[in-house]
Amino acid sequence: MTVQPSIRRRVIAGALLLLLPALALSADVEQNGARFSKQIQLDDETLDLSGTGVAKYRIVITVYAAGLYLPADTKTDQVLSGDTPRILAIEYFHDISASDIIKAARTKLKEQLSSSELDRLEPKIKQFHSMYQAVSDGDRYRMDYVPGMGTQLLFNGKPVGTVEGADFAAAYFGIWLDADDPLSKNLRRDLLAGAD
């Protein structure tokens, strides 16, 4: 039986329409199996994925993949500014205890901040760290900074709590994004790939 060309075209067009949702999903960015949307809505603003990268332990173990979201046309020197909204999403590939996450963060904050800055921010750091729980492969933490509101922590998409202050946000996001002494220079470079 022969199929008329017009019917064949309609069948092909229909099949392509069915594929569109799958193609739209593939518009996400994949980093070591973790998927990051190209855009996220934060409060009233749409933030674009600036870049993705991975954190490694002792060079060989990939601990997590991260994605950074910023407003379009954000300059690198504005990323930690108090009026710049931002999101850092982290998807883990291994089981890690809350105490190990906190220990790693505290170690980096001690290296980056002066003792007086650390003392001043200590209540906010403790508050933020009290929200952490252990992670397993596939779990995701997300930090959303909204100017004037603070830094909200989400675990697997569910809000856990918020810490106020642009000073806290700059210090904590600085763990990954500090210009002088980030957790990983390669990761910082990759996360800021889309910033000017």
CORKA-V29530 format. One record per residue. N is the residue number from 1. SS is DSSP state (H for helix, E for strand, L for the rest). PSI is psi in whole degrees, 0 to 359 (none if undefined). OMEGA is omega in degrees with one decimal (* if undefined). Layout:
n->[N | N]
ss->[SS | SS]
psi->[PSI | PSI]
omega->[OMEGA | OMEGA]
//
This chain:
n->[1 | 2 | 3 | 4 | 5 | 6 | 7 | 8 | 9 | 10 | 11 | 12 | 13 | 14 | 15 | 16 | 17 | 18 | 19 | 20 | 21 | 22 | 23 | 24 | 25 | 26 | 27 | 28 | 29 | 30 | 31 | 32 | 33 | 34 | 35 | 36 | 37 | 38 | 39 | 40 | 41 | 42 | 43 | 44 | 45 | 46 | 47 | 48 | 49 | 50 | 51 | 52 | 53 | 54 | 55 | 56 | 57 | 58 | 59 | 60 | 61 | 62 | 63 | 64 | 65 | 66 | 67 | 68 | 69 | 70 | 71 | 72 | 73 | 74 | 75 | 76 | 77 | 78 | 79 | 80 | 81 | 82 | 83 | 84 | 85 | 86 | 87 | 88 | 89 | 90 | 91 | 92 | 93 | 94 | 95 | 96 | 97 | 98 | 99 | 100 | 101 | 102 | 103 | 104 | 105 | 106 | 107 | 108 | 109 | 110 | 111 | 112 | 113 | 114 | 115 | 116 | 117 | 118 | 119 | 120 | 121 | 122 | 123 | 124 | 125 | 126 | 127 | 128 | 129 | 130 | 131 | 132 | 133 | 134 | 135 | 136 | 137 | 138 | 139 | 140 | 141 | 142 | 143 | 144 | 145 | 146 | 147 | 148 | 149 | 150 | 151 | 152 | 153 | 154 | 155 | 156 | 157 | 158 | 159 | 160 | 161 | 162 | 163 | 164 | 165 | 166 | 167 | 168 | 169 | 170 | 171 | 172 | 173 | 174 | 175 | 176 | 177 | 178 | 179 | 180 | 181 | 182 | 183 | 184 | 185 | 186 | 187 | 188 | 189 | 190 | 191 | 192 | 193 | 194 | 195 | 196]
ss->[L | L | L | L | H | H | H | H | H | H | H | H | H | H | H | H | H | H | H | H | H | H | H | H | H | L | L | L | E | E | E | L | L | E | E | E | L | L | E | E | E | E | L | L | E | E | E | E | E | E | E | E | E | E | E | E | E | L | L | L | E | E | E | E | E | E | E | E | E | E | L | L | L | L | L | H | H | H | L | L | L | L | L | L | L | E | E | E | E | E | E | E | L | L | L | E | L | H | H | H | H | H | H | H | H | H | H | H | H | H | H | H | L | L | H | H | H | H | H | H | H | H | H | H | H | H | H | H | H | L | L | L | L | L | E | L | L | L | L | E | E | E | E | E | E | E | L | L | L | E | E | E | E | E | E | L | L | E | E | E | E | E | E | L | L | H | H | H | H | H | H | H | H | H | H | H | H | L | L | L | L | L | L | L | H | H | H | H | H | H | H | L | L | L | L | L]
psi->[132 | 142 | 131 | 144 | 322 | 322 | 319 | 316 | 319 | 320 | 315 | 317 | 319 | 318 | 321 | 321 | 322 | 332 | 342 | 315 | 321 | 321 | 323 | 320 | 324 | 357 | 346 | 163 | 134 | 135 | 106 | 37 | 343 | 135 | 136 | 126 | 151 | 338 | 150 | 139 | 126 | 114 | 241 | 6 | 145 | 124 | 141 | 148 | 114 | 322 | 166 | 157 | 183 | 152 | 134 | 151 | 124 | 39 | 326 | 334 | 119 | 112 | 315 | 164 | 146 | 151 | 138 | 133 | 135 | 160 | 151 | 146 | 22 | 132 | 151 | 321 | 358 | 352 | 319 | 10 | 148 | 337 | 14 | 110 | 150 | 157 | 135 | 118 | 134 | 123 | 126 | 150 | 359 | 162 | 127 | 133 | 157 | 321 | 327 | 323 | 314 | 317 | 316 | 317 | 314 | 320 | 315 | 320 | 322 | 325 | 328 | 328 | 152 | 163 | 325 | 321 | 318 | 316 | 317 | 322 | 354 | 316 | 322 | 322 | 315 | 317 | 314 | 316 | 334 | 346 | 347 | 148 | 169 | 152 | 155 | 173 | 125 | 346 | 153 | 129 | 147 | 133 | 122 | 122 | 120 | 117 | 135 | 346 | 314 | 195 | 117 | 135 | 131 | 143 | 117 | 42 | 352 | 129 | 136 | 324 | 172 | 140 | 127 | 160 | 126 | 330 | 317 | 315 | 315 | 318 | 316 | 317 | 334 | 337 | 318 | 334 | 0 | 134 | 328 | 320 | 64 | 167 | 317 | 125 | 323 | 317 | 316 | 313 | 316 | 320 | 326 | 15 | 327 | 357 | 152 | none]
omega->[-180.0 | 178.7 | -179.5 | -178.4 | -177.9 | 178.6 | 179.0 | 179.2 | -179.9 | 178.6 | 179.2 | 179.4 | 178.4 | 178.9 | 178.4 | 178.0 | 177.8 | -179.7 | -175.2 | 178.0 | 178.7 | 178.3 | 178.8 | 178.6 | -178.4 | 176.2 | 174.4 | 177.7 | 179.2 | 177.1 | 179.9 | 178.2 | 176.8 | -177.9 | 179.1 | 176.5 | 179.5 | 178.0 | 174.7 | 175.8 | 177.4 | -176.1 | -179.8 | -171.2 | 174.6 | 178.8 | -179.8 | 175.1 | 179.7 | -179.6 | 176.6 | 178.2 | -179.4 | 172.2 | -178.6 | 175.0 | -178.5 | 172.9 | -171.1 | -176.3 | 177.1 | -173.7 | -179.9 | 171.5 | -178.6 | 175.3 | -179.7 | 179.0 | -178.0 | 171.6 | 178.0 | 176.5 | 175.7 | 176.6 | -178.2 | -178.1 | 177.6 | -170.6 | -177.9 | 179.3 | -178.0 | -178.8 | 178.0 | 174.5 | -179.0 | 177.3 | 170.4 | 178.8 | -178.0 | 175.4 | -174.3 | 179.4 | -177.2 | 172.9 | 178.4 | 179.6 | 176.5 | -178.1 | 177.6 | 175.9 | -178.6 | -179.7 | 179.7 | 179.3 | -179.0 | 179.6 | -178.3 | 178.8 | 178.1 | 179.1 | -173.4 | -172.3 | 173.2 | 179.7 | 179.8 | 176.6 | -180.0 | 178.5 | -178.3 | -177.1 | -173.7 | 179.5 | 179.7 | 178.0 | 178.9 | 179.4 | -179.2 | -178.1 | 178.8 | -178.2 | -178.0 | 169.4 | -178.8 | 178.8 | 173.7 | 178.9 | 178.6 | 177.1 | -176.1 | 168.9 | 176.4 | 176.1 | 178.9 | 173.9 | 176.0 | 179.9 | 179.1 | -179.9 | 179.4 | -177.4 | 178.5 | 175.0 | 175.0 | 176.2 | -176.0 | 174.6 | -178.4 | 178.9 | 179.8 | -179.7 | -176.8 | 174.6 | -177.4 | 169.8 | 175.2 | -179.8 | 177.1 | -178.6 | -179.2 | -179.0 | -173.6 | 174.6 | 178.5 | 176.0 | -178.4 | -167.2 | 179.1 | -175.6 | -174.2 | -171.8 | 179.7 | 176.1 | 177.7 | 179.5 | 178.3 | 179.4 | 178.1 | 179.4 | -178.2 | -179.7 | -177.5 | -176.0 | -177.7 | 178.3 | -178.7 | *]
//
